[in-house]
Amino acid sequence: MPDLQITMANHISASAAQSALSIQELVTTMKTAGMADTAIRQTLLNDLNTGGPLFGSFRNKLKNTVKNGVEASSNGSANGKFTKAGVSQFQWVSVGDGKVCPDCEERHGETGTMEYFETIGLPASGFSVCTTNCRCQLLPENYKGENLDKPLVKEKIKTSPNVTNINMAGKHKTVKDSFKWMEKNGVVNNGFKNLPMDYANTITDALSRLPAAVRKNIVLGDFAHFQKADGLKFKSASGHNYGVSKQLQGFDSRSSKIDALSPSFKDMKRSTLSPLHPDYKPLTDYNLIGFNTRQYKTLDEISKRKESRNNSYYKNKGKNYNFNTSGEATVHHEFGHLVQEHLTRNQRSEWDELAKKWIKKDSTEYLKVRQAFTEFYSEAFAEAWGAYQTNQKSRLPDYIIEFIDNI
């Protein structure tokens, strides 16, 4: 094995000699041109201080010599360990990134003893076009760590998945990441400070399944935050409820207790202008969602409460009260109400006819609950949406599935 110290000394000496020759040639040229010695001296000092073509080149050569020396030392150490371990046959491996010199490229896959490669030239020994900048390696002949029928390709650095990507919905490992996802995908105000991981993932999953036109300007939080966003208290006790939802019209957001939602005087003024006026800007409508995380801290608690309610109701009435009993479906149920708010008049009319048909076949009590004033079968829609989104399509009639498919 060549002496590394001698090799590096030779490289440094060669670089110094080449630089000295270049300096001598330049000085001769300047003298021939009639420059004074003081001017020549100042020119050389300027080149030295600024890293010019003379001394800058010498400095770069020294850097490369040191770098190559470190790599050669590492390769020599590895080869020594291979030899001590009884490896007798080696193979030449080049790096396949498009920068392999023709000399090294021809040697890729060539095998032989260490003595053989020392005779024809080791990597970075200077025999090749790439000289001491060579990045090739000698590895044991039976090395199987890479696909060596082609030049060795350096492993790409693995990057973490983008936690805000839409496809990450329901797959986060931390609640903090799920909150980042919500902020990126339609939630403009999140009142939750923390949530159980399964609860947070179910919310992001439910959000991802909303139509794009619905998944925006969403305000999310517990019941207290919902009332603060709405600017109104619940009209009746809602402790037994699992969740609430509402579309807050821009004009009504004036009463919101959350500053970010309440429009300014300037916003109000601009919204009253003619739509053709260049300064016109409509007020923002918000989609409010609240979950009763104070009473039901986990999805499992929701499921147990609903199942208990169904059991007692069935004993007294001979039928179920809730259609969906899982906590996951309950979360989707509330987001289903947001979809319902965005249905067209024709879609609402069509749904009511389908819901009436469905209720005749399914006696579940909660499906009959209608939306105030409009007589719309709102709870039936939200229950159908919840079942549809939680792999329970088999419980829904085909005409209900087809309706949701076409939203």
C-alpha positions as CSV (number, residue, x, y, z in Angstrom):
1,M,0.0,0.0,0.0
2,P,1.5,3.4,-1.0
3,D,2.7,5.6,1.9
4,L,0.0,8.3,2.3
5,Q,2.4,10.8,3.8
6,I,4.8,10.5,0.9
7,T,1.9,10.7,-1.6
8,M,0.6,13.9,-0.1
9,A,4.0,15.4,0.2
10,N,4.6,14.7,-3.5
11,H,1.3,16.3,-4.4
12,I,2.1,19.4,-2.4
13,S,5.6,19.7,-3.8
14,A,4.2,19.4,-7.4
15,S,1.6,22.1,-6.8
16,A,4.2,24.4,-5.3
17,A,6.6,23.8,-8.1
18,Q,3.9,24.5,-10.7
19,S,2.8,27.7,-8.9
20,A,6.4,28.9,-8.6
21,L,6.9,28.3,-12.3
22,S,3.7,30.3,-13.1
23,I,5.0,33.2,-10.9
24,Q,8.3,33.2,-12.5
25,E,6.8,33.3,-16.0
26,L,4.5,36.2,-15.0
27,V,7.3,38.2,-13.4
28,T,9.4,37.7,-16.6
29,T,6.5,38.9,-18.7
30,M,5.9,42.0,-16.6
31,K,9.6,42.9,-16.6
32,T,9.7,42.6,-20.4
33,A,6.7,44.9,-20.6
34,G,8.7,47.5,-18.6
35,M,7.0,47.3,-15.2
36,A,9.0,48.5,-12.2
37,D,9.9,46.0,-9.5
38,T,7.7,47.8,-6.9
39,A,4.7,47.5,-9.3
40,I,5.5,43.8,-9.9
41,R,5.7,43.2,-6.1
42,Q,2.4,45.0,-5.5
43,T,0.7,42.9,-8.3
44,L,1.8,39.7,-6.6
45,L,0.7,40.9,-3.2
46,N,-2.7,41.8,-4.6
47,D,-3.0,38.3,-6.1
48,L,-2.0,36.7,-2.8
49,N,-4.5,38.8,-0.7
50,T,-7.4,38.4,-3.1
51,G,-6.9,34.8,-4.0
52,G,-6.2,35.7,-7.6
53,P,-5.3,33.2,-10.4
54,L,-1.8,32.5,-9.1
55,F,-2.1,32.1,-5.4
56,G,-5.8,31.2,-5.5
57,S,-5.1,28.3,-7.7
58,F,-2.3,27.1,-5.4
59,R,-4.7,27.4,-2.4
60,N,-7.4,25.4,-4.1
61,K,-4.8,22.7,-5.0
62,L,-3.8,22.4,-1.3
63,K,-7.5,22.1,-0.3
64,N,-8.0,19.3,-2.8
65,T,-4.9,17.6,-1.7
66,V,-6.1,17.6,2.0
67,K,-9.6,16.5,1.0
68,N,-8.3,13.7,-1.2
69,G,-5.8,12.7,1.5
70,V,-8.7,12.3,4.0
71,E,-10.6,10.2,1.5
72,A,-7.5,8.1,0.7
73,S,-6.9,7.5,4.4
74,S,-10.5,6.4,4.9
75,N,-10.3,4.0,1.9
76,G,-6.9,2.7,3.0
77,S,-8.2,2.0,6.4
78,A,-11.3,0.2,5.0
79,N,-9.1,-1.8,2.6
80,G,-6.8,-2.8,5.5
81,K,-9.7,-4.0,7.5
82,F,-11.0,-6.1,4.6
83,T,-7.5,-7.6,4.1
84,K,-7.2,-8.5,7.8
85,A,-10.7,-10.0,7.7
86,G,-9.4,-12.4,5.1
87,V,-10.8,-10.8,1.9
88,S,-8.5,-11.7,-1.0
89,Q,-10.5,-10.6,-4.0
90,F,-11.8,-7.1,-4.6
91,Q,-14.0,-5.4,-7.1
92,W,-13.8,-1.8,-8.5
93,V,-16.9,0.2,-7.9
94,S,-17.5,3.6,-9.4
95,V,-20.1,6.2,-8.5
96,G,-22.8,6.4,-11.2
97,D,-23.9,10.0,-11.1
98,G,-22.8,11.0,-14.6
99,K,-19.4,12.3,-13.5
100,V,-17.4,9.2,-13.8
101,C,-14.2,9.6,-15.9
102,P,-13.7,7.3,-18.8
103,D,-10.8,5.5,-17.2
104,C,-12.8,4.6,-14.1
105,E,-15.9,3.8,-16.0
106,E,-14.1,1.0,-17.8
107,R,-12.9,-0.5,-14.6
108,H,-16.4,-0.7,-12.9
109,G,-16.9,-4.3,-11.9
110,E,-13.3,-5.4,-12.5
111,T,-12.1,-7.9,-9.9
112,G,-8.6,-8.8,-8.6
113,T,-6.3,-8.9,-5.6
114,M,-5.2,-5.8,-3.8
115,E,-1.7,-6.4,-5.2
116,Y,-3.2,-6.4,-8.7
117,F,-5.0,-3.0,-8.2
118,E,-1.8,-1.5,-6.6
119,T,0.0,-2.5,-9.8
120,I,-2.5,-1.0,-12.3
121,G,-3.4,2.0,-10.0
122,L,-5.6,2.4,-7.0
123,P,-8.6,4.8,-6.8
124,A,-7.3,8.4,-6.5
125,S,-3.7,7.3,-7.1
126,G,-3.4,9.6,-10.1
127,F,-3.5,7.1,-13.0
128,S,-6.9,8.2,-14.3
129,V,-8.3,11.4,-15.9
130,C,-9.9,12.3,-12.6
131,T,-6.5,12.0,-10.9
132,T,-6.7,12.5,-7.1
133,N,-10.4,13.5,-7.3
134,C,-11.4,9.9,-7.9
135,R,-14.4,8.8,-5.8
136,C,-14.2,5.1,-6.8
137,Q,-13.9,2.3,-4.1
138,L,-12.5,-1.2,-3.8
139,L,-15.0,-3.5,-2.2
140,P,-15.0,-7.2,-1.4
141,E,-15.9,-9.2,-4.5
142,N,-18.9,-10.8,-2.9
143,Y,-20.3,-7.5,-1.5
144,K,-24.1,-7.6,-2.0
145,G,-25.0,-4.2,-0.4
146,E,-25.9,-2.6,-3.7
147,N,-26.9,-3.6,-7.2
148,L,-23.4,-3.7,-8.6
149,D,-24.2,-4.6,-12.2
150,K,-24.4,-0.8,-12.6
151,P,-22.3,2.0,-11.1
152,L,-22.9,2.6,-7.4
153,V,-25.6,5.3,-6.9
154,K,-25.4,7.3,-3.7
155,E,-28.5,6.7,-1.6
156,K,-31.0,9.6,-1.7
157,I,-31.7,11.3,1.5
158,K,-35.0,10.2,2.9
159,T,-37.3,13.1,3.6
160,S,-40.2,13.1,6.0
161,P,-43.7,13.2,4.5
162,N,-45.3,16.6,4.2
163,V,-47.7,16.6,7.2
164,T,-50.0,19.2,5.5
165,N,-50.5,17.1,2.3
166,I,-54.1,16.3,1.7
167,N,-53.3,12.6,1.6
168,M,-51.9,12.7,5.2
169,A,-55.5,13.2,6.5
170,G,-56.1,10.6,9.3
171,K,-52.5,9.5,9.3
172,H,-50.7,11.9,11.6
173,K,-48.5,10.7,14.5
174,T,-48.8,13.9,16.6
175,V,-51.8,16.2,17.3
176,K,-49.5,19.2,16.5
177,D,-49.1,17.9,12.9
178,S,-52.8,17.3,12.6
179,F,-53.4,20.9,13.6
180,K,-50.9,22.0,10.9
181,W,-52.8,20.0,8.4
182,M,-56.1,21.6,9.4
183,E,-54.7,25.1,9.1
184,K,-53.5,24.2,5.5
185,N,-56.7,22.6,4.5
186,G,-59.6,24.9,5.2
187,V,-59.6,25.5,9.0
188,V,-59.1,29.3,9.5
189,N,-59.7,29.2,13.3
190,N,-58.9,26.2,15.5
191,G,-60.0,26.6,19.1
192,F,-58.7,23.2,20.3
193,K,-55.6,23.3,22.5
194,N,-55.3,19.5,22.4
195,L,-57.1,16.3,21.4
196,P,-56.7,12.6,21.6
197,M,-54.8,11.4,18.6
198,D,-57.6,9.3,17.2
199,Y,-60.0,12.2,17.6
200,A,-57.7,14.5,15.7
201,N,-57.1,12.0,12.9
202,T,-60.8,11.4,12.5
203,I,-61.4,15.2,12.2
204,T,-58.7,15.5,9.5
205,D,-60.2,12.5,7.7
206,A,-63.6,14.0,7.8
207,L,-62.3,17.3,6.5
208,S,-60.5,15.7,3.6
209,R,-63.8,14.0,2.5
210,L,-65.6,17.3,2.1
211,P,-66.2,18.7,-1.4
212,A,-63.6,21.4,-2.1
213,A,-66.2,24.1,-2.2
214,V,-67.2,23.2,1.4
215,R,-63.7,22.7,2.8
216,K,-62.9,26.4,3.5
217,N,-63.4,29.1,6.1
218,I,-64.0,26.4,8.8
219,V,-64.0,27.4,12.4
220,L,-63.4,24.4,14.7
221,G,-63.4,23.9,18.5
222,D,-65.3,22.8,21.5
223,F,-68.7,24.0,22.5
224,A,-67.4,27.0,24.3
225,H,-65.4,28.1,21.3
226,F,-68.4,27.4,19.0
227,Q,-70.5,29.8,21.0
228,K,-67.7,32.4,21.1
229,A,-67.4,32.2,17.3
230,D,-71.1,32.4,16.8
231,G,-71.5,35.3,19.3
232,L,-74.6,33.6,20.8
233,K,-75.2,31.2,23.6
234,F,-77.1,27.9,23.1
235,K,-80.8,28.5,23.4
236,S,-81.2,25.3,25.5
237,A,-78.9,23.0,27.4
238,S,-76.7,21.1,25.0
239,G,-74.6,19.1,27.3
240,H,-76.1,15.8,26.0
241,N,-75.2,16.7,22.4
242,Y,-72.1,15.3,20.8
243,G,-71.5,18.1,18.3
244,V,-73.0,21.1,16.6
245,S,-72.6,22.8,13.3
246,K,-73.7,26.0,11.6
247,Q,-73.1,28.2,8.7
248,L,-72.3,31.7,10.0
249,Q,-73.3,34.3,7.4
250,G,-70.9,37.2,6.9
251,F,-73.4,39.8,8.1
252,D,-74.1,37.8,11.2
253,S,-70.4,37.5,12.0
254,R,-70.5,41.0,13.4
255,S,-71.6,39.5,16.7
256,S,-68.7,37.0,16.8
257,K,-66.6,37.3,19.9
258,I,-63.5,36.2,18.0
259,D,-61.8,39.3,16.5
260,A,-60.4,37.4,13.5
261,L,-64.0,36.5,12.4
262,S,-65.8,39.8,13.1
263,P,-65.6,42.1,10.1
264,S,-64.2,45.6,10.5
265,F,-66.1,48.8,9.8
266,K,-64.2,49.0,6.5
267,D,-65.1,45.5,5.6
268,M,-68.8,46.2,6.3
269,K,-68.7,49.3,4.2
270,R,-67.1,47.6,1.2
271,S,-69.7,44.8,1.4
272,T,-72.6,47.4,0.9
273,L,-71.1,48.7,-2.4
274,S,-72.4,47.7,-5.7
275,P,-70.9,44.4,-6.9
276,L,-69.6,46.4,-9.9
277,H,-67.7,48.9,-7.8
278,P,-63.9,48.2,-7.8
279,D,-63.8,48.3,-4.0
280,Y,-66.7,45.9,-3.5
281,K,-65.8,42.8,-1.4
282,P,-68.4,40.5,0.1
283,L,-68.2,39.5,3.7
284,T,-66.8,36.0,4.5
285,D,-69.2,33.2,5.4
286,Y,-67.9,30.8,8.0
287,N,-68.6,27.1,8.6
288,L,-68.7,26.5,12.3
289,I,-68.2,23.1,13.9
290,G,-68.2,22.3,17.7
291,F,-67.6,19.1,19.5
292,N,-68.6,18.3,23.1
293,T,-65.1,17.3,24.2
294,R,-65.8,18.5,27.7
295,Q,-68.3,15.7,28.4
296,Y,-67.1,13.2,25.8
297,K,-63.3,13.4,25.9
298,T,-62.8,10.4,23.5
299,L,-64.5,8.9,20.6
300,D,-64.9,5.7,22.6
301,E,-67.0,7.6,25.2
302,I,-69.3,8.8,22.4
303,S,-69.7,5.2,21.1
304,K,-70.5,3.8,24.5
305,R,-73.1,6.6,25.2
306,K,-74.8,6.1,21.9
307,E,-75.0,2.3,22.3
308,S,-76.4,2.7,25.8
309,R,-79.0,5.1,24.5
310,N,-80.0,2.7,21.7
311,N,-80.3,-0.2,24.2
312,S,-82.6,1.7,26.5
313,Y,-84.7,3.2,23.7
314,Y,-85.1,-0.2,22.0
315,K,-86.4,-1.7,25.3
316,N,-89.0,1.0,25.6
317,K,-89.9,1.7,21.9
318,G,-88.9,-1.4,20.1
319,K,-86.6,0.5,17.7
320,N,-83.2,2.3,17.8
321,Y,-82.8,6.0,18.5
322,N,-79.4,6.5,16.8
323,F,-78.6,5.2,13.3
324,N,-74.8,5.6,13.7
325,T,-73.3,4.7,17.1
326,S,-69.5,5.0,16.6
327,G,-67.6,8.1,17.6
328,E,-66.0,8.2,14.2
329,A,-69.3,8.4,12.3
330,T,-70.5,11.1,14.8
331,V,-67.6,13.3,13.7
332,H,-68.4,12.8,10.1
333,H,-72.0,13.5,10.9
334,E,-71.3,17.1,11.9
335,F,-69.2,17.7,8.8
336,G,-72.1,16.2,6.8
337,H,-74.2,19.1,8.1
338,L,-71.8,21.5,6.4
339,V,-72.3,19.6,3.1
340,Q,-76.0,19.8,3.6
341,E,-75.8,23.6,4.0
342,H,-74.3,23.9,0.5
343,L,-76.9,21.8,-1.3
344,T,-78.9,23.5,-4.0
345,R,-82.6,23.9,-3.7
346,N,-83.2,21.1,-6.2
347,Q,-80.8,18.8,-4.3
348,R,-82.7,19.6,-1.1
349,S,-86.0,18.7,-2.7
350,E,-84.6,15.5,-4.1
351,W,-83.1,14.5,-0.7
352,D,-86.4,15.0,1.1
353,E,-88.1,12.6,-1.2
354,L,-85.4,10.1,-0.9
355,A,-85.3,10.5,2.9
356,K,-89.1,9.9,3.2
357,K,-88.6,6.7,1.2
358,W,-85.7,5.6,3.4
359,I,-87.6,6.3,6.7
360,K,-90.4,4.0,5.6
361,K,-87.9,1.1,5.5
362,D,-85.8,2.2,8.5
363,S,-87.6,3.0,11.7
364,T,-84.6,4.6,13.5
365,E,-86.1,7.6,15.4
366,Y,-83.2,10.1,14.8
367,L,-83.6,9.9,11.0
368,K,-87.0,11.6,11.3
369,V,-85.6,14.8,12.9
370,R,-86.0,17.7,10.5
371,Q,-84.3,21.1,10.3
372,A,-86.2,23.9,11.8
373,F,-88.2,26.2,9.5
374,T,-87.3,24.4,6.3
375,E,-88.7,20.9,7.3
376,F,-85.6,19.5,5.6
377,Y,-84.6,16.0,6.7
378,S,-81.2,17.3,7.9
379,E,-80.4,14.6,10.5
380,A,-81.1,11.8,8.0
381,F,-78.7,13.4,5.6
382,A,-75.9,13.8,8.2
383,E,-76.4,10.2,9.4
384,A,-76.2,9.0,5.8
385,W,-73.1,11.0,5.3
386,G,-71.5,9.6,8.4
387,A,-72.2,6.0,7.4
388,Y,-71.1,6.6,3.9
389,Q,-67.7,8.0,5.0
390,T,-67.0,5.3,7.6
391,N,-67.3,2.2,5.4
392,Q,-70.9,1.5,6.2
393,K,-72.4,1.8,2.8
394,S,-74.0,-1.6,3.1
395,R,-76.4,-0.1,5.6
396,L,-77.6,2.5,3.1
397,P,-80.1,2.0,0.3
398,D,-78.6,2.3,-3.2
399,Y,-80.5,5.5,-4.0
400,I,-79.0,7.2,-0.9
401,I,-75.5,6.1,-2.0
402,E,-76.1,7.3,-5.5
403,F,-77.2,10.7,-4.2
404,I,-74.1,11.2,-2.1
405,D,-71.9,9.9,-5.0
406,N,-73.2,12.8,-7.2
407,I,-72.6,15.6,-4.7
